[in-house]
Amino acid sequence: MFNSYKNLLIGYKHFRDNLSYTAQDNYNNLAVKGQFPKTLLIACCDSRLEPFQLTNSSVGDLFVIRNVANLVPNFDENSNKHAGVIAGIQYAVNFLMVENIIVLGHSCCGGIASLLDKDSQCTKNENDFIYDWMQLAQPAILEFEKQKSTSPEILEKLSIINSMQNCLSYPWIKEKVDLGKLHIYGWHFDIQSAQISCYDNASQKFSLLQINKVFGD
């Protein structure tokens, strides 16, 4: 289950030995012509979550930003505190001109779990990097407490909604959304069932992603 460094080298050898002419040609085109992904996917860095596998995407299809608990900072023009994440979002939206933003969270999220564990070092130690980062989810925590819920899954989904709302706090994102040039989605991946639930703005609820309904079958 757990790959050692040697396993990674063996995996790379397998990749090189089995690289098809089509795949090599795709890499050549990406190098020469550049990248043109249509989707920015903001995902948790959890090792159990693999965006390319989930969507059967190829190299160059997705622009992926990964961080603890798939959080999006709220817009603050006077702060560069979380500039690394924001710079990636800005590059995807304003330079790559992506058409979709997907915030992808998941079940059993350790970052979210730290918010529920009052004895967690990440919760108690205000000098901890994880503690500082997870404060971005405070609006989700407040809504979670308001609902008097105890379910980690509920907080995971509330945090996804919070990150979606934070995306809209950026003027250059909201403008494109208002013009219909950019769409924002919230996905929650259940690790055990390997199924995705999608947030519906109309009903304000998550429901299993129904592929047949999407394509009208």
C-alpha positions in Angstrom: 0.0 0.0 0.0 2.7 2.4 1.0 5.2 3.2 -1.8 8.9 3.4 -0.9 11.3 5.5 -2.9 12.4 2.4 -4.8 8.8 1.7 -5.7 8.6 5.2 -7.2 11.6 4.5 -9.3 10.2 1.2 -10.5 7.0 3.0 -11.3 8.8 5.6 -13.4 10.6 2.8 -15.3 7.2 1.3 -16.0 6.0 4.7 -17.2 8.9 5.1 -19.6 8.8 1.5 -20.9 5.1 1.7 -21.6 4.9 5.3 -23.0 3.0 5.0 -26.2 3.8 7.1 -29.3 0.4 8.9 -28.8 1.3 9.8 -25.2 4.8 11.0 -26.2 3.3 13.0 -29.0 0.9 14.6 -26.5 3.8 15.6 -24.3 5.6 17.1 -27.3 2.6 19.2 -28.2 2.2 20.4 -24.6 5.8 21.4 -24.5 5.7 23.2 -27.8 2.2 24.7 -27.9 1.7 25.2 -24.2 -1.2 24.1 -21.9 -4.9 24.9 -22.4 -6.8 23.2 -19.6 -10.5 24.1 -19.3 -10.8 23.3 -15.6 -9.2 24.6 -12.5 -9.5 21.9 -9.8 -8.8 23.0 -6.2 -8.4 19.7 -4.2 -7.2 18.5 -0.9 -3.6 17.1 -0.9 -4.8 13.9 0.8 -3.1 10.9 -0.8 -6.4 9.0 -1.2 -7.8 11.6 -3.6 -6.6 11.6 -7.2 -8.3 14.1 -9.4 -7.0 12.7 -12.7 -8.1 9.2 -11.9 -11.5 10.4 -10.7 -12.2 12.2 -13.9 -10.3 10.0 -16.3 -8.4 13.1 -17.4 -5.2 13.2 -19.4 -2.1 15.2 -19.0 -2.9 18.9 -19.7 -6.6 18.5 -19.1 -6.7 19.9 -15.5 -4.9 22.8 -13.7 -4.7 21.5 -10.2 -4.1 23.3 -6.9 -3.8 21.1 -3.8 -3.7 22.2 -0.2 -4.9 21.0 3.2 -8.7 20.6 3.2 -9.1 22.2 -0.3 -9.5 25.7 1.1 -9.8 29.0 -0.8 -8.8 32.2 1.0 -11.2 35.1 1.1 -10.2 38.0 -1.1 -8.1 40.7 0.7 -6.3 43.1 -1.5 -4.1 44.3 1.3 -2.8 40.8 2.3 -0.3 38.5 0.6 -0.6 35.9 3.4 -1.8 33.1 1.2 -0.4 34.4 -2.1 0.8 31.0 -3.2 -2.8 29.6 -3.5 -4.2 32.8 -4.8 -1.5 33.2 -7.5 -2.4 29.7 -8.8 -6.1 30.6 -9.0 -5.4 33.9 -10.7 -3.1 32.3 -13.2 -5.7 29.7 -14.1 -8.5 32.2 -14.4 -6.8 35.2 -16.0 -4.1 33.7 -18.1 -5.2 30.1 -18.9 -8.8 31.3 -19.2 -10.3 28.2 -17.6 -14.1 27.8 -17.9 -14.7 25.8 -14.7 -13.6 25.9 -11.1 -14.2 22.8 -9.1 -13.6 22.7 -5.3 -13.0 19.0 -4.5 -13.3 17.9 -0.9 -13.6 14.4 0.5 -14.6 12.2 3.4 -12.3 11.5 6.3 -10.5 14.8 5.8 -7.7 15.2 8.4 -7.8 19.0 8.1 -11.5 19.2 8.8 -11.1 16.6 11.6 -8.6 18.8 13.4 -11.3 21.5 13.7 -13.6 19.0 15.5 -10.9 17.7 17.8 -10.6 20.1 20.8 -7.5 18.3 22.0 -5.7 18.5 18.6 -2.4 20.2 18.6 -3.5 21.9 15.4 -6.4 23.4 17.3 -4.6 24.4 20.5 -1.3 25.7 19.1 -1.8 29.1 17.5 1.7 29.0 16.2 1.0 25.9 14.2 0.9 26.3 10.4 -2.0 24.0 10.1 -4.0 25.9 12.8 -3.4 29.1 11.0 -4.4 27.7 7.6 -7.5 26.0 8.9 -8.8 29.3 10.3 -9.9 30.0 6.7 -12.8 27.6 7.4 -14.2 29.6 10.3 -17.4 30.6 8.4 -18.0 26.9 7.8 -17.4 26.1 11.5 -19.9 28.8 12.6 -22.6 27.4 10.3 -21.8 23.9 11.5 -22.3 25.0 15.1 -25.5 26.9 14.1 -26.9 23.6 12.7 -25.8 21.8 15.9 -24.4 19.0 13.8 -21.7 16.5 14.9 -21.1 14.9 11.5 -17.6 15.5 10.0 -19.1 15.0 6.5 -21.4 18.0 7.1 -18.5 20.2 8.0 -16.5 19.0 5.0 -19.4 20.0 2.8 -19.9 23.3 4.5 -16.2 24.1 4.0 -16.5 23.3 0.3 -19.4 25.8 0.1 -17.4 28.4 2.0 -14.5 28.0 -0.5 -16.9 28.3 -3.4 -18.2 31.6 -1.9 -14.7 32.8 -1.3 -14.0 32.3 -5.0 -16.7 34.8 -5.7 -15.0 37.4 -3.5 -12.4 37.9 -6.1 -13.5 40.6 -8.6 -11.9 38.9 -11.6 -13.7 35.7 -10.8 -17.1 37.2 -10.1 -17.0 39.2 -13.3 -16.5 36.1 -15.4 -19.1 34.2 -13.5 -21.6 37.0 -14.0 -20.9 37.0 -17.7 -21.4 33.2 -17.9 -17.7 32.7 -18.9 -16.8 30.8 -15.7 -18.7 28.2 -13.6 -18.0 27.1 -10.1 -18.8 23.7 -8.7 -18.5 22.0 -5.4 -17.7 18.2 -5.3 -17.4 15.9 -2.3 -15.7 12.5 -2.8 -16.7 9.7 -0.5 -13.6 7.5 -0.2 -15.4 4.4 0.9 -18.0 4.3 -1.8 -15.8 6.0 -4.4 -18.7 8.3 -5.4 -18.9 12.1 -5.9 -21.7 14.3 -4.5 -22.2 17.7 -6.2 -23.5 20.9 -4.7 -26.7 22.3 -6.2 -27.0 26.0 -5.9 -30.8 25.9 -6.3 -31.5 23.4 -3.6 -28.4 24.3 -1.6 -27.8 20.6 -1.0 -25.3 18.0 -2.1 -26.5 15.0 -4.1 -24.8 12.1 -5.9 -23.5 13.2 -9.3 -25.8 11.6 -11.8 -24.0 11.3 -15.1 -27.1 10.2 -17.1 -29.0 13.3 -16.0 -26.1 15.6 -17.0 -26.1 14.2 -20.5 -29.9 13.9 -20.7 -29.9 10.1 -21.1 
